[in-house]
Amino acid sequence: MTVEPRPEHPRAVRIGEADVRRLEAATRAFRALDYRHGGGSCRDAVEALVPYAELMLLGVVREPARPRLCTAVADLHNLVGWTSFDEGRPGAALAAFGRALELATTAGNDELLANICYRIGRVHLHYDAVEEAVDHFERGQAAAHRTGSRHASAILSANLAWADAKRGDPPAALARLHAAREQFAAASVTAPPPWAAFFGETDLAAMIGTVHTELAQVVDVRHAGEAIEALTLAIDGYGRTMARSRALTRIWLATSHALAGDLDEAARVGGAAIDVAVELQSERTKQRMSPLTAAANRFPGNADAREILERIDLLRGVAGPEQVTLP
């Protein structure tokens, strides 16, 4: 950033729209790196920008522009939280998301608040703190309803469906998926804000597949068939700029094939996921291999299952997944 406030008079610095636009552009650029290469590719650089962004809040800003500035700084913290989560640092992620929530509330930006709550929920869901995840998803859903954003509501409904699947509640999970489809279909054609732009038809298909894979694990393996159909569609839709999403989706697809007993296809798809994961700076992607490991372990003695397990161990560089506890 070009803003260099004098330490003795930080409030004398004038912050204009051009300064806010530069901050927004930097956040967009770093978010693109995160999607393509993983949080480890940009987290340090994003975090280094935070002190400058916070100093901007101390400057002289025309009142009509202050909500936009607060939103821009909040979204920077939002990205710090997401990249920290991707690096396997849940404590740092939750701290960053906490500051993002404060600033989004100050800005009166309920749509961003909904997105931050969704991301906090995803941290909790990743570490199997399902009830905490549901609390944040529901808080986000309430914020989305206040804005009237069907797009934001679809994101939250799909993730609540995932939480219901983890609880082993198929009727609730499938009802939430139905709501997510309807909300997405009813969403405005207006381009979504940058923090929510990732969620299109491809990501909706990935979430549908994720929910059915979860149900196949904890309720009935017959859900694997619907998971495979949706996940295959999602993988075909992800381009090179969404390498991490493609890897995560392939992991779920391999897991569904393994649960269905199609071990050779599971080994092929899982191998493709691992090939991408090796190139990513994403601890979360490695951690997400755990369901595939569990599915492969259902078939002791199978050569394809052994191949999956050996390749996952090589990817992680350890005998098993690192255990992390939420603060």
C-alpha positions, 0 to 999 in steps of 0.5 A: 500500500502507498499509505504511509501515516506519520506515527505522530499524526496517524489520524491526519492521513487522508484515505481516498477511494483509490486507496480502498480500491488498491486494498480490494485489488490486493485481496482479490489477487491474493484470494486467486493465489489461495484458490490456485496454490493453497493458503501457504502460497500467500498467507504471509504476504496477506498477513503482512498487509494487515497492519497497513490496512488497520492504519487506514482505519485511523485515517481521515475518511469521508463518511460515505466511504467508511463502510466500504473501507471497513468492508475491505479491511474485514475481507482482508482479515477474512482471507487471513482466516481462510489461508490460516485454516488452509495451513492447518492453523485453526487458532490463527484462523478463528482470531482473524475471523473474529476481527473480520466479524467486528469490522463487517458489523461496523460496516453494516455489511450483513452479506460479508458477515454471512460469508465470514460465519460460513467460513468459521463454520467450515473450520469447526466442521473440518475438526468435527465440532459439528454443533459449533459449526451449525451455530455459525452457519445458522448465524450466517443464514440469519445475516443472509436472510437480512440482506435478501441474498439468495446466493449467500443463503444457498451457500449456508444451506449447502453447508448446513446440509453437510453438518446434518449429514455428519450428524447422520440425519439424511432427511434433514441433509436432503431437505437442506440440499433441496433448499440450497438448489432452490435458493441458488436457482432464485439468486440474482444474475448480478455478480456476487461479491468477491468473497462469495464468487467461488460458489457457482453451479460447479461448487453447488454440485461439489457440495451435493456430492460432499453431502452424499459422500458423508451420508455414504460414510455414516449412514448408508453406502448407497448414497455413494452413487449419487455422490459419484454423479455430482462429484464427477460433474463438479470436477469437470467444471473446475478449471486450472485456477481452482486447483485446490477445489479440484483436488478436494473434490477428487478426494471425495470422489475417490472416497465414494468409489472406495465406499462403493467397493470400486477400489481400482477407480478409487486408486485412480481418482485418489492418485490424481488428487494426490498428484495435485495435492503434492503441488499445493501449499495446503495442509487442509488438503492433506488432512482431508485425506482421512475419509479416503484412508478410512474407506480404504481401510475397509478393504484390508488385503486389497492391492488397490486399497494398499496403494491408496494408503501408501500414497496418502502416507507418502503425501503426509510424510507421516504414518497418520494424520496430525491431530489438531484441537480447536482452541 
